[in-house]
Amino acid sequence: MIITAFTIASVMAAGIGAGGLGALLGIGGGVFLVPFLNSVIGLPIKVAVATSLMTVIATSSAVSASTAGRNLINLRLGMLLEIGSAAGGVAAGLTFQHLSDRTLFIGFAVVTALIAVLMLTRLDRRNVLDASIDPGVLGGRYYEEESGCEVVYRVKRLPVAMVVSASAGIVSGSLGIGGGILKVPMLNAWCGVPLRAAAATSSLMIGVTAVASVPLQFAHGYIQPPLAAAAVLGVLVGSRAGLWFGGRAKARWLKILLATVLAIVSIVYFLKIP
C-alpha cells in the first residue's frame, strides 16, 4: 500500500489510543492496534502484527520507567516467568511466516474471547492479604491509592504461571499483542497477584518478549519503518495518559473495561474469519 501523510497521522492517533489502554491495563496495546491497522488502515495482518510488536516494546519501556519507584513491578516474579515467555516468543518468530491469515484471525478471536470471560469471573475478587503477613519470596507489597493502604500479596500456582507465560510468548510473537493479554488475567485470577501489580509486572515482561520476536519479523520484511515509527510515537504519548488514569481508577472498572474491549475485538475477528 502507498503510505501517505494521512496514513501516518491515523497510525499515530491509533497508537495514542492503544498506548493509553495498554498502559492502563498492562496488556501492551497490541490487542487494540492490530485490529485498527488491519481492519481500518488495510494493512496485511502480518504487517499489522509486526508493527504492533514494535509498539509493545515502547509501551513496556514507558510503563516500566514510570512505575519503577512505586513497588508495583514484581521484578523477581517477572524475570522468572520471562524465561518461558522469551522462549515462546522466539518459537513464534521462527514459525510466523508459515501461519495463514485465517489461523491468525482464529487465534485472535479465540484468545480475546476466553480472556474476556475470565476477567468477568473476577470482578469482585481481590488478591489482598493482611499487611502484617509475610509475602514470601515471590510475593510483594505496595501502596494503593484507591484504598489508601498497603497491599500485600503472595504468588500461588507458579508452575501454572510458567506454562501460561510460555504460551503468552507464542501468542505475542504470533499475534503481536504483547502476551500481556494472557499474563495479566493469569497473574490476577490464578496466581494471587492484584490487578495493578499484575499489570505493571506484565508491562515489564511484554517488552522483553517482543524483543525476542521483532528481529525475526524485521528480517522477513514485515516491519515498515515509517508506520512503526508513527505507531511508537503515538504509544509513548498515550502511555502517559494511561498511567495517570490507571492509578486513580477502581480495579473493578478496569476489569470491566478490559473484558469489554476484548469481547469487541473477539467479535470483529470472528466475523473476519474466511
C-alpha positions in Angstrom: 0.0 0.0 0.0 1.0 3.6 -0.5 1.9 5.4 2.8 0.5 8.9 2.8 0.7 11.7 5.4 -2.9 10.8 6.4 -2.0 7.2 6.9 0.9 8.2 9.2 -1.3 10.5 11.2 -4.0 7.8 11.5 -1.5 5.3 12.7 -0.1 7.8 15.3 -3.6 8.5 16.6 -4.3 4.8 16.9 -1.0 4.5 18.7 -2.1 7.1 21.3 -5.3 5.2 22.0 -3.5 1.8 22.1 -0.8 3.2 24.3 -3.3 4.6 26.8 -5.3 1.4 27.1 -2.2 -0.7 27.0 -0.6 1.2 29.9 -3.9 1.3 31.8 -4.4 -2.5 31.6 -0.8 -3.8 31.3 -1.5 -5.7 28.0 0.7 -3.7 25.6 -1.9 -2.1 23.4 -1.4 -4.5 20.5 -4.9 -6.0 21.0 -6.3 -2.6 20.0 -3.7 -1.6 17.4 -3.6 -4.8 15.3 -7.4 -4.7 14.5 -7.1 -1.0 13.6 -4.1 -1.4 11.4 -5.6 -4.5 9.7 -9.3 -3.6 9.5 -9.3 0.2 9.2 -6.0 1.1 7.6 -6.0 -2.0 5.5 -2.5 -3.3 6.3 -1.9 -7.1 5.8 -2.4 -8.9 9.1 1.3 -9.9 9.3 2.5 -6.3 8.8 0.0 -5.1 11.4 1.3 -7.7 13.9 4.9 -6.8 13.3 4.2 -3.1 13.6 2.3 -3.7 16.8 5.2 -5.6 18.3 7.4 -2.5 17.9 4.8 -0.5 20.0 4.8 -3.2 22.6 8.4 -2.5 23.3 7.7 1.2 23.6 4.8 0.7 25.9 6.8 -1.7 28.1 9.7 0.8 28.4 7.4 3.8 29.2 5.3 2.0 31.8 8.2 0.2 33.5 10.1 3.5 33.8 7.1 5.3 35.3 6.1 2.6 37.8 9.6 1.5 38.9 9.5 3.6 42.1 6.1 2.5 43.3 6.8 -1.2 44.0 4.1 -2.3 41.6 6.6 -4.2 39.4 7.4 -7.6 40.9 10.9 -7.9 39.4 11.7 -11.4 40.8 8.5 -12.9 39.5 8.7 -11.1 36.2 12.2 -12.3 35.4 11.4 -15.8 36.4 8.3 -16.0 34.2 10.1 -14.3 31.3 12.3 -17.3 30.8 9.2 -19.1 29.4 7.9 -16.1 27.6 11.1 -15.4 25.7 11.4 -19.0 24.6 7.8 -18.8 23.3 8.5 -15.5 21.5 11.5 -17.0 19.7 9.5 -20.0 18.7 6.7 -17.8 17.3 9.1 -15.6 15.4 10.6 -18.7 13.7 7.2 -20.0 12.6 5.3 -16.8 12.0 5.8 -16.6 8.2 4.3 -20.1 7.8 1.0 -19.2 9.5 -2.0 -18.4 7.3 -4.2 -15.3 7.8 -7.1 -17.5 8.7 -5.1 -19.1 11.5 -4.1 -15.7 12.9 -7.8 -14.5 12.7 -9.0 -17.5 14.6 -6.2 -17.2 17.2 -7.0 -13.6 17.8 -10.8 -14.2 18.2 -10.5 -17.2 20.5 -7.8 -15.8 22.8 -9.6 -12.5 23.3 -13.0 -14.2 24.0 -11.5 -16.6 26.6 -9.7 -13.8 28.4 -12.8 -11.6 28.4 -14.8 -14.4 30.1 -12.1 -15.0 32.7 -11.9 -11.3 33.7 -15.7 -11.1 34.2 -15.5 -14.0 36.6 -13.0 -12.0 38.7 -14.9 -8.7 39.1 -15.4 -8.7 42.8 -12.4 -10.8 43.9 -9.2 -9.1 45.3 -5.9 -10.8 46.0 -5.1 -8.8 49.1 -3.7 -10.2 52.4 -3.3 -8.7 55.9 -0.5 -6.1 55.8 1.3 -8.0 58.7 1.6 -11.2 56.7 5.0 -12.1 55.0 4.5 -12.0 51.2 7.1 -14.8 50.7 10.0 -15.0 48.2 8.0 -14.1 45.1 5.2 -12.0 46.7 5.2 -8.3 47.2 3.7 -5.2 48.8 2.8 -1.7 47.5 0.8 1.4 48.5 -2.6 1.6 46.7 -4.1 5.0 46.1 -7.7 3.6 45.6 -7.9 2.1 49.1 -5.3 4.4 50.8 -3.4 1.5 52.4 -0.6 -1.0 51.8 -1.5 -4.1 49.7 0.3 -7.4 50.4 0.1 -10.5 48.2 1.6 -13.9 47.8 2.2 -15.8 44.5 0.4 -19.1 44.0 0.5 -21.8 41.4 3.9 -20.9 40.0 4.1 -24.0 37.6 0.8 -22.9 36.0 2.2 -19.4 35.6 5.3 -20.8 33.8 3.2 -22.7 31.3 0.9 -19.8 30.7 4.0 -17.5 30.3 5.4 -19.7 27.6 2.0 -19.7 25.8 1.9 -15.9 26.2 5.3 -15.7 24.4 3.9 -17.7 21.5 0.7 -15.6 21.4 2.8 -12.4 21.5 5.1 -13.4 18.6 2.2 -14.7 16.5 -0.5 -12.1 17.1 1.5 -9.0 18.0 -0.4 -8.4 21.2 2.4 -8.4 23.7 1.4 -11.5 25.7 0.0 -9.3 28.5 -3.4 -10.3 27.4 -2.7 -13.7 28.9 -0.3 -12.7 31.7 -2.4 -10.1 33.4 -5.5 -12.3 33.8 -3.4 -15.3 34.7 -1.4 -13.5 37.4 -4.6 -12.0 38.7 -7.0 -14.9 38.6 -4.7 -17.9 39.2 -1.6 -16.7 40.9 -2.9 -14.3 43.6 -1.4 -11.1 42.2 -3.5 -7.9 42.5 -4.6 -6.4 39.2 -2.4 -3.3 39.4 0.7 -5.3 40.3 -0.1 -7.8 37.6 -0.4 -5.1 35.0 2.9 -3.4 36.0 4.8 -6.7 36.1 3.3 -7.7 32.8 4.3 -4.4 31.2 7.9 -5.1 32.1 7.7 -8.6 30.7 6.0 -7.9 27.4 8.8 -5.7 26.2 11.4 -8.5 26.7 9.1 -11.0 25.0 8.6 -8.7 22.0 12.3 -8.1 21.6 12.7 -11.8 21.2 10.4 -11.7 18.1 11.0 -8.4 16.4 14.4 -9.1 14.8 12.9 -12.1 13.1 9.8 -10.1 11.9 12.1 -7.4 10.5 14.3 -10.0 8.7 11.2 -11.3 6.9 10.2 -7.8 5.8 7.0 -7.4 7.8 8.1 -4.2 9.6 7.6 -0.9 7.7 9.8 1.7 9.4 7.5 4.8 8.7 4.4 3.1 10.1 6.3 1.6 13.0 7.8 5.0 14.0 4.4 6.7 13.9 2.8 4.0 16.0 5.6 4.1 18.5 5.4 7.9 18.9 1.7 7.6 19.5 2.1 4.9 22.0 4.6 6.8 24.0 2.2 9.8 24.3 -0.8 7.5 25.1 1.1 5.6 27.8 1.5 8.7 29.9 -2.3 9.3 30.0 -3.0 5.6 30.7 -0.6 5.6 33.6 -2.1 8.7 35.1 -5.7 7.3 34.9 -4.7 3.8 36.0 -3.5 4.9 39.4 -6.9 6.5 40.1 -9.4 4.2 38.6 -11.1 1.4 40.6 -9.9 -2.1 40.0 -13.4 -3.4 39.2 -13.9 -0.8 36.4 -10.5 -1.7 35.0 -11.6 -5.3 34.8 -14.9 -4.4 33.1 -13.1 -2.2 30.6 -10.6 -4.9 29.7 -13.4 -7.5 29.3 -15.5 -5.2 27.2 -12.7 -4.3 24.8 -11.6 -7.9 24.5 -15.1 -9.0 23.7 -15.5 -6.4 20.9 -12.1 -7.4 19.4 -13.1 -11.1 19.5 -16.4 -10.4 17.7 -14.6 -8.4 15.0 -12.2 -11.2 14.3 -14.7 -14.0 14.3 -16.5 -12.0 11.6 -13.3 -11.7 9.6 -12.6 -15.5 9.5 -13.0 -16.5 5.8 
